[in-house]
């Protein structure tokens, strides 16, 4: 049953490109030599947390093209390239509204902006269209600041979580290894 499901799913899913195919792409020609480096594709204890941190940072710092930014940041920092690209999916079209609300509330909390602060500033504005524009600009600025805070704090938390998860998985694998049988040494 599982084999049928795997065949059905693999027939409908797009095939992931190989490193060599990506290097031959004309759009990636300027960085083709860098993309082919095997250290960018290995899962090591240092590259995995870097990839997660850069992916989370890129996901929150810009709304469009975050995967491209994550890959560009992963190249010089020797982070895991696929993991950096996949981690950017925490901000996708289904979750962007949630993250925008979180960023706005976080920006308000960090900047200590409340109704009294905005009310005093808006009393001096006479024009209604300018007042609406000022309110929109304030909301957008607070949300943008919240996204910057989310990017920095999320990257740090992502690095720490990935590092601890890596250590936990490796320690568990080492614990599950069978013990070595000590062979008796012949007495001389």
C-alpha positions as protocol buffer text, in pm:
chain_id: "A"
residue {
  index: 1
  type: UNK
  ca { x: 0 y: 0 z: 0 }
}
residue {
  index: 2
  type: UNK
  ca { x: 280 y: 243 z: 90 }
}
residue {
  index: 3
  type: UNK
  ca { x: 459 y: 171 z: -238 }
}
residue {
  index: 4
  type: UNK
  ca { x: 149 y: 267 z: -435 }
}
residue {
  index: 5
  type: UNK
  ca { x: 113 y: 587 z: -236 }
}
residue {
  index: 6
  type: UNK
  ca { x: 481 y: 673 z: -289 }
}
residue {
  index: 7
  type: UNK
  ca { x: 458 y: 612 z: -663 }
}
residue {
  index: 8
  type: UNK
  ca { x: 138 y: 817 z: -689 }
}
residue {
  index: 9
  type: UNK
  ca { x: 287 y: 1104 z: -489 }
}
residue {
  index: 10
  type: UNK
  ca { x: 621 y: 1102 z: -673 }
}
residue {
  index: 11
  type: UNK
  ca { x: 442 y: 1110 z: -1009 }
}
residue {
  index: 12
  type: UNK
  ca { x: 257 y: 1428 z: -909 }
}
residue {
  index: 13
  type: UNK
  ca { x: 527 y: 1612 z: -717 }
}
residue {
  index: 14
  type: UNK
  ca { x: 785 y: 1817 z: -906 }
}
residue {
  index: 15
  type: UNK
  ca { x: 1136 y: 1678 z: -904 }
}
residue {
  index: 16
  type: UNK
  ca { x: 1390 y: 1874 z: -704 }
}
residue {
  index: 17
  type: UNK
  ca { x: 1683 y: 1991 z: -918 }
}
residue {
  index: 18
  type: UNK
  ca { x: 2027 y: 1849 z: -851 }
}
residue {
  index: 19
  type: UNK
  ca { x: 2329 y: 2065 z: -768 }
}
residue {
  index: 20
  type: UNK
  ca { x: 2472 y: 2026 z: -1118 }
}
residue {
  index: 21
  type: UNK
  ca { x: 2143 y: 2123 z: -1282 }
}
residue {
  index: 22
  type: UNK
  ca { x: 2124 y: 2435 z: -1065 }
}
residue {
  index: 23
  type: UNK
  ca { x: 2483 y: 2526 z: -1156 }
}
residue {
  index: 24
  type: UNK
  ca { x: 2398 y: 2500 z: -1527 }
}
residue {
  index: 25
  type: UNK
  ca { x: 2104 y: 2741 z: -1494 }
}
residue {
  index: 26
  type: UNK
  ca { x: 2176 y: 3065 z: -1677 }
}
residue {
  index: 27
  type: UNK
  ca { x: 2029 y: 3279 z: -1398 }
}
residue {
  index: 28
  type: UNK
  ca { x: 2258 y: 3119 z: -1142 }
}
residue {
  index: 29
  type: UNK
  ca { x: 2568 y: 3139 z: -1361 }
}
residue {
  index: 30
  type: UNK
  ca { x: 2741 y: 3412 z: -1151 }
}
residue {
  index: 31
  type: UNK
  ca { x: 2731 y: 3191 z: -841 }
}
residue {
  index: 32
  type: UNK
  ca { x: 2748 y: 2850 z: -1013 }
}
residue {
  index: 33
  type: UNK
  ca { x: 3087 y: 2761 z: -868 }
}
residue {
  index: 34
  type: UNK
  ca { x: 2976 y: 2856 z: -519 }
}
residue {
  index: 35
  type: UNK
  ca { x: 2649 y: 2662 z: -537 }
}
residue {
  index: 36
  type: UNK
  ca { x: 2830 y: 2342 z: -632 }
}
residue {
  index: 37
  type: UNK
  ca { x: 3037 y: 2340 z: -312 }
}
residue {
  index: 38
  type: UNK
  ca { x: 2942 y: 2030 z: -116 }
}
residue {
  index: 39
  type: UNK
  ca { x: 2973 y: 2202 z: 223 }
}
residue {
  index: 40
  type: UNK
  ca { x: 2659 y: 2404 z: 145 }
}
residue {
  index: 41
  type: UNK
  ca { x: 2455 y: 2087 z: 102 }
}
residue {
  index: 42
  type: UNK
  ca { x: 2580 y: 1885 z: 402 }
}
residue {
  index: 43
  type: UNK
  ca { x: 2396 y: 1858 z: 730 }
}
residue {
  index: 44
  type: UNK
  ca { x: 2656 y: 1938 z: 994 }
}
residue {
  index: 45
  type: UNK
  ca { x: 2626 y: 2070 z: 1348 }
}
residue {
  index: 46
  type: UNK
  ca { x: 2737 y: 2416 z: 1239 }
}
residue {
  index: 47
  type: UNK
  ca { x: 2566 y: 2452 z: 902 }
}
residue {
  index: 48
  type: UNK
  ca { x: 2219 y: 2342 z: 1016 }
}
residue {
  index: 49
  type: UNK
  ca { x: 2170 y: 2613 z: 1284 }
}
residue {
  index: 50
  type: UNK
  ca { x: 2314 y: 2874 z: 1045 }
}
residue {
  index: 51
  type: UNK
  ca { x: 2069 y: 2769 z: 775 }
}
residue {
  index: 52
  type: UNK
  ca { x: 1773 y: 2785 z: 1012 }
}
residue {
  index: 53
  type: UNK
  ca { x: 1878 y: 3126 z: 1148 }
}
residue {
  index: 54
  type: UNK
  ca { x: 1931 y: 3276 z: 802 }
}
residue {
  index: 55
  type: UNK
  ca { x: 1603 y: 3130 z: 675 }
}
residue {
  index: 56
  type: UNK
  ca { x: 1403 y: 3275 z: 964 }
}
residue {
  index: 57
  type: UNK
  ca { x: 1579 y: 3611 z: 930 }
}
residue {
  index: 58
  type: UNK
  ca { x: 1510 y: 3629 z: 557 }
}
residue {
  index: 59
  type: UNK
  ca { x: 1150 y: 3517 z: 606 }
}
residue {
  index: 60
  type: UNK
  ca { x: 1067 y: 3812 z: 831 }
}
residue {
  index: 61
  type: UNK
  ca { x: 1292 y: 4086 z: 695 }
}
residue {
  index: 62
  type: UNK
  ca { x: 1140 y: 4115 z: 344 }
}
residue {
  index: 63
  type: UNK
  ca { x: 791 y: 4015 z: 228 }
}
residue {
  index: 64
  type: UNK
  ca { x: 881 y: 3895 z: -123 }
}
residue {
  index: 65
  type: UNK
  ca { x: 1185 y: 3705 z: -245 }
}
residue {
  index: 66
  type: UNK
  ca { x: 1282 y: 3576 z: 96 }
}
residue {
  index: 67
  type: UNK
  ca { x: 1406 y: 3243 z: -42 }
}
residue {
  index: 68
  type: UNK
  ca { x: 1640 y: 3424 z: -278 }
}
residue {
  index: 69
  type: UNK
  ca { x: 1770 y: 3638 z: 9 }
}
residue {
  index: 70
  type: UNK
  ca { x: 1818 y: 3331 z: 231 }
}
residue {
  index: 71
  type: UNK
  ca { x: 2022 y: 3157 z: -39 }
}
residue {
  index: 72
  type: UNK
  ca { x: 2232 y: 3469 z: -98 }
}
residue {
  index: 73
  type: UNK
  ca { x: 2301 y: 3499 z: 275 }
}
residue {
  index: 74
  type: UNK
  ca { x: 2378 y: 3127 z: 307 }
}
residue {
  index: 75
  type: UNK
  ca { x: 2651 y: 3132 z: 41 }
}
residue {
  index: 76
  type: UNK
  ca { x: 2916 y: 3338 z: 224 }
}
residue {
  index: 77
  type: UNK
  ca { x: 2825 y: 3208 z: 569 }
}
residue {
  index: 78
  type: UNK
  ca { x: 2856 y: 2839 z: 469 }
}
residue {
  index: 79
  type: UNK
  ca { x: 2506 y: 2763 z: 600 }
}
residue {
  index: 80
  type: UNK
  ca { x: 2300 y: 2469 z: 483 }
}
residue {
  index: 81
  type: UNK
  ca { x: 2149 y: 2593 z: 159 }
}
residue {
  index: 82
  type: UNK
  ca { x: 1835 y: 2375 z: 133 }
}
residue {
  index: 83
  type: UNK
  ca { x: 1748 y: 2430 z: 497 }
}
residue {
  index: 84
  type: UNK
  ca { x: 1784 y: 2808 z: 465 }
}
residue {
  index: 85
  type: UNK
  ca { x: 1550 y: 2804 z: 166 }
}
residue {
  index: 86
  type: UNK
  ca { x: 1290 y: 2578 z: 329 }
}
residue {
  index: 87
  type: UNK
  ca { x: 1288 y: 2766 z: 659 }
}
residue {
  index: 88
  type: UNK
  ca { x: 1163 y: 3078 z: 482 }
}
residue {
  index: 89
  type: UNK
  ca { x: 829 y: 2904 z: 435 }
}
residue {
  index: 90
  type: UNK
  ca { x: 718 y: 3003 z: 786 }
}
residue {
  index: 91
  type: UNK
  ca { x: 595 y: 3321 z: 620 }
}
residue {
  index: 92
  type: UNK
  ca { x: 382 y: 3196 z: 335 }
}
residue {
  index: 93
  type: UNK
  ca { x: 64 y: 3342 z: 185 }
}
residue {
  index: 94
  type: UNK
  ca { x: -148 y: 3154 z: 438 }
}
residue {
  index: 95
  type: UNK
  ca { x: 38 y: 3282 z: 745 }
}
residue {
  index: 96
  type: UNK
  ca { x: 142 y: 3632 z: 640 }
}
residue {
  index: 97
  type: UNK
  ca { x: -168 y: 3795 z: 789 }
}
residue {
  index: 98
  type: UNK
  ca { x: -101 y: 3626 z: 1124 }
}
residue {
  index: 99
  type: UNK
  ca { x: 262 y: 3739 z: 1122 }
}
residue {
  index: 100
  type: UNK
  ca { x: 160 y: 4094 z: 1026 }
}
residue {
  index: 101
  type: UNK
  ca { x: -68 y: 4115 z: 1331 }
}
residue {
  index: 102
  type: UNK
  ca { x: 205 y: 3967 z: 1553 }
}
residue {
  index: 103
  type: UNK
  ca { x: 460 y: 4213 z: 1412 }
}
residue {
  index: 104
  type: UNK
  ca { x: 227 y: 4510 z: 1468 }
}
residue {
  index: 105
  type: UNK
  ca { x: 154 y: 4412 z: 1827 }
}
residue {
  index: 106
  type: UNK
  ca { x: 522 y: 4343 z: 1893 }
}
residue {
  index: 107
  type: UNK
  ca { x: 616 y: 4681 z: 1744 }
}
residue {
  index: 108
  type: UNK
  ca { x: 358 y: 4855 z: 1961 }
}
residue {
  index: 109
  type: UNK
  ca { x: 488 y: 4675 z: 2268 }
}
residue {
  index: 110
  type: UNK
  ca { x: 855 y: 4752 z: 2201 }
}
residue {
  index: 111
  type: UNK
  ca { x: 796 y: 5114 z: 2098 }
}
residue {
  index: 112
  type: UNK
  ca { x: 539 y: 5170 z: 2376 }
}
residue {
  index: 113
  type: UNK
  ca { x: 283 y: 5319 z: 2137 }
}
residue {
  index: 114
  type: UNK
  ca { x: -71 y: 5341 z: 2266 }
}
residue {
  index: 115
  type: UNK
  ca { x: -390 y: 5539 z: 2193 }
}
residue {
  index: 116
  type: UNK
  ca { x: -281 y: 5835 z: 2409 }
}
residue {
  index: 117
  type: UNK
  ca { x: 42 y: 5876 z: 2212 }
}
residue {
  index: 118
  type: UNK
  ca { x: -127 y: 5876 z: 1873 }
}
residue {
  index: 119
  type: UNK
  ca { x: -420 y: 6090 z: 1991 }
}
residue {
  index: 120
  type: UNK
  ca { x: -196 y: 6376 z: 2102 }
}
residue {
  index: 121
  type: UNK
  ca { x: -10 y: 6376 z: 1772 }
}
residue {
  index: 122
  type: UNK
  ca { x: -327 y: 6365 z: 1562 }
}
residue {
  index: 123
  type: UNK
  ca { x: -495 y: 6663 z: 1735 }
}
residue {
  index: 124
  type: UNK
  ca { x: -279 y: 6911 z: 1546 }
}
residue {
  index: 125
  type: UNK
  ca { x: -357 y: 6770 z: 1203 }
}
residue {
  index: 126
  type: UNK
  ca { x: -650 y: 6948 z: 1038 }
}
residue {
  index: 127
  type: UNK
  ca { x: -682 y: 6772 z: 700 }
}
residue {
  index: 128
  type: UNK
  ca { x: -874 y: 6442 z: 704 }
}
residue {
  index: 129
  type: UNK
  ca { x: -684 y: 6281 z: 416 }
}
residue {
  index: 130
  type: UNK
  ca { x: -353 y: 6373 z: 574 }
}
residue {
  index: 131
  type: UNK
  ca { x: -471 y: 6238 z: 908 }
}
residue {
  index: 132
  type: UNK
  ca { x: -566 y: 5906 z: 746 }
}
residue {
  index: 133
  type: UNK
  ca { x: -231 y: 5891 z: 570 }
}
residue {
  index: 134
  type: UNK
  ca { x: -50 y: 5965 z: 897 }
}
residue {
  index: 135
  type: UNK
  ca { x: -239 y: 5687 z: 1074 }
}
residue {
  index: 136
  type: UNK
  ca { x: -159 y: 5443 z: 793 }
}
residue {
  index: 137
  type: UNK
  ca { x: 208 y: 5544 z: 797 }
}
residue {
  index: 138
  type: UNK
  ca { x: 223 y: 5496 z: 1173 }
}
residue {
  index: 139
  type: UNK
  ca { x: 67 y: 5149 z: 1151 }
}
residue {
  index: 140
  type: UNK
  ca { x: 301 y: 5050 z: 868 }
}
residue {
  index: 141
  type: UNK
  ca { x: 607 y: 5180 z: 1051 }
}
residue {
  index: 142
  type: UNK
  ca { x: 518 y: 5002 z: 1372 }
}
residue {
  index: 143
  type: UNK
  ca { x: 458 y: 4676 z: 1182 }
}
residue {
  index: 144
  type: UNK
  ca { x: 787 y: 4716 z: 990 }
}
residue {
  index: 145
  type: UNK
  ca { x: 973 y: 4765 z: 1317 }
}
residue {
  index: 146
  type: UNK
  ca { x: 795 y: 4459 z: 1455 }
}
residue {
  index: 147
  type: UNK
  ca { x: 911 y: 4255 z: 1155 }
}
residue {
  index: 148
  type: UNK
  ca { x: 1271 y: 4364 z: 1217 }
}
residue {
  index: 149
  type: UNK
  ca { x: 1242 y: 4256 z: 1580 }
}
residue {
  index: 150
  type: UNK
  ca { x: 1084 y: 3926 z: 1472 }
}
residue {
  index: 151
  type: UNK
  ca { x: 1366 y: 3870 z: 1222 }
}
residue {
  index: 152
  type: UNK
  ca { x: 1645 y: 3927 z: 1471 }
}
residue {
  index: 153
  type: UNK
  ca { x: 1488 y: 3748 z: 1767 }
}
residue {
  index: 154
  type: UNK
  ca { x: 1351 y: 3468 z: 1547 }
}
residue {
  index: 155
  type: UNK
  ca { x: 1692 y: 3409 z: 1393 }
}
residue {
  index: 156
  type: UNK
  ca { x: 1855 y: 3386 z: 1737 }
}
residue {
  index: 157
  type: UNK
  ca { x: 1585 y: 3153 z: 1870 }
}
residue {
  index: 158
  type: UNK
  ca { x: 1598 y: 2943 z: 1551 }
}
residue {
  index: 159
  type: UNK
  ca { x: 1975 y: 2907 z: 1583 }
}
residue {
  index: 160
  type: UNK
  ca { x: 1949 y: 2798 z: 1947 }
}
residue {
  index: 161
  type: UNK
  ca { x: 1661 y: 2556 z: 1886 }
}
residue {
  index: 162
  type: UNK
  ca { x: 1832 y: 2399 z: 1584 }
}
residue {
  index: 163
  type: UNK
  ca { x: 2159 y: 2368 z: 1775 }
}
residue {
  index: 164
  type: UNK
  ca { x: 1995 y: 2201 z: 2076 }
}
residue {
  index: 165
  type: UNK
  ca { x: 1786 y: 1976 z: 1850 }
}
residue {
  index: 166
  type: UNK
  ca { x: 2100 y: 1872 z: 1663 }
}
residue {
  index: 167
  type: UNK
  ca { x: 2277 y: 1787 z: 1988 }
}
residue {
  index: 168
  type: UNK
  ca { x: 1975 y: 1593 z: 2113 }
}
residue {
  index: 169
  type: UNK
  ca { x: 1944 y: 1388 z: 1794 }
}
residue {
  index: 170
  type: UNK
  ca { x: 2315 y: 1309 z: 1784 }
}
residue {
  index: 171
  type: UNK
  ca { x: 2325 y: 1217 z: 2155 }
}
residue {
  index: 172
  type: UNK
  ca { x: 2025 y: 990 z: 2107 }
}
residue {
  index: 173
  type: UNK
  ca { x: 2186 y: 818 z: 1809 }
}
residue {
  index: 174
  type: UNK
  ca { x: 2504 y: 764 z: 2008 }
}
residue {
  index: 175
  type: UNK
  ca { x: 2302 y: 626 z: 2299 }
}
residue {
  index: 176
  type: UNK
  ca { x: 2123 y: 377 z: 2073 }
}
residue {
  index: 177
  type: UNK
  ca { x: 2446 y: 239 z: 1930 }
}
residue {
  index: 178
  type: UNK
  ca { x: 2528 y: -113 z: 2041 }
}
residue {
  index: 179
  type: UNK
  ca { x: 2807 y: -134 z: 2291 }
}
residue {
  index: 180
  type: UNK
  ca { x: 3139 y: -257 z: 2166 }
}
residue {
  index: 181
  type: UNK
  ca { x: 3234 y: -602 z: 2277 }
}
residue {
  index: 182
  type: UNK
  ca { x: 3573 y: -597 z: 2438 }
}
residue {
  index: 183
  type: UNK
  ca { x: 3789 y: -877 z: 2316 }
}
residue {
  index: 184
  type: UNK
  ca { x: 4012 y: -1023 z: 2580 }
}
residue {
  index: 185
  type: UNK
  ca { x: 4378 y: -960 z: 2526 }
}
residue {
  index: 186
  type: UNK
  ca { x: 4599 y: -1264 z: 2544 }
}
residue {
  index: 187
  type: UNK
  ca { x: 4825 y: -1266 z: 2844 }
}
residue {
  index: 188
  type: UNK
  ca { x: 5191 y: -1253 z: 2765 }
}
